[in-house]
Amino acid sequence: MKTKLLLIFIITKKKNLMAYYKKSKELQTKALLIRKEINERQNTMYSLVDLAFTLMAGEYKFDTASVLLQDALVLAKETESNDYEAFCYQSIGM
């Protein structure tokens, strides 16, 4: 009985967590579009990184996240954000 309750608890927690990732992805995508529209390059870079990690952790979309991180890397170089450049290299695995 305890095992069954524990399993139900874990499944419920995972469903709740997935709902949070879904909402996070939705809001981060909106923020990214706005930042691109008004040409905020550094904040676009931050949004790309945040969205990439949400996709990796919430949906296991590593290929899509890698593309976003590569885009963020380009912006990190353009804006001379050395810490984010290093972070992107590390996250991409270079």
Secondary structure, DSSP 8 states (H G I E B T S, - for coil): -HHHHHHHHHHHHHHHHHHHHHHHHHHHHHHHHHHHHTT-HHHHHHHHHHHHHHIIIII--HHHHHHHHHHHHHHHHHTT-HHHHHHHHHHHT-
